[in-house]
Amino acid sequence: MKKVSIVILNWNGKKLLEKFLPSVIRHSPAEYSDIIVADNGSTDTSLQMIEEKFPIISIIRLDKNYGFAEGYNLALENIKTEYTVLLNSDVEVTSGWLEAPLRTLDADTQIACVQPKIKSYNNKSYFEYAGAAGGYIDRYGYPFCRGRILHIIEEDKGQYDEPADILWASGACLFIRTSVYKKEGGLDPRFFAHQEEVEMCWRLRSRGYRLVCTPQSVVYHVGGATLTKENPRKTFLNFRNSLLMLYKNVPEKDLTHVLRVRFWLDYIAAAKFLLSGQAANARAVYRARKEFRKLLETYQPIREEYLKKVILQPIPELMHNSLILAFYMKGKKTFGQLNVSKNIGSL
């Protein structure tokens, strides 16, 4: 049996697959890795193209677009290898990209997830927004990374080349123990897309697993750095899913305070969208909060079940105060300026 399955979720992504599959094939030794495309009911000719140009690749055919979360959940039902890589279709991998993450997983069974260094495909000297050198979260649910704070992305000058314990690994390129993924429930299918991997990683960390970034492995991600006025759906999912993540994982003693602060932060964000002419994004924030309130009743038993399984509290990698306050009021624009040892704890 192979050691690792590289699973690429696809939905009408023929051009991306044509462009980026060659690097995955070239740098993923066939003696211990399988490459699989899980197709979310595509209506283009991506599967025909794979069969013709890349016959070495296996295909899992799903009957419709289940989104990122449920798409991967269904795909991993078929995976039997010890490790799985969730890999976006717009990622270029490099020589030896599998080696350091797999060594790290082999070395400690408490490590559930590993992320490589993720850099920008379009500006290769810089980190990429969605992951950089490993992710963290502040008290109010705002994710950030070694190498990216809000919209400020750092140039990679080797400042984060040491492996580090992290709170979340990016779904752009996420190594995980297949058995842990299945045992702990995988990605929340109701999220559909956006922040589902952050929530899953928070859940895993609270249950005592470790998550690690191994910067010796490097990949390049196209991705997207900011929300724009063309993406109200993305805005809706980000805000709604962030609130659901908090509700599922924040301890009881902190929940009321955290949600109260998020109420004001969300409406400030909506006002900012409105004042900048992005009315559709402002409406998306209101819709996200409305949808969150509607879902609370169905998520209550899920929250109760999750809290029973928490064994690590507080979580060292969870920032104890506000990233927004640190960024806008204190001028902390890079991860190094956040004073990690004080705000997050020893890594």
Order of alpha helices (4+ residues) and beta strands (2+ residues): beta-alpha-beta-alpha-beta-alpha-beta-beta-alpha-beta-beta-beta-beta-beta-beta-beta-alpha-alpha-beta-alpha-alpha-alpha-alpha-alpha
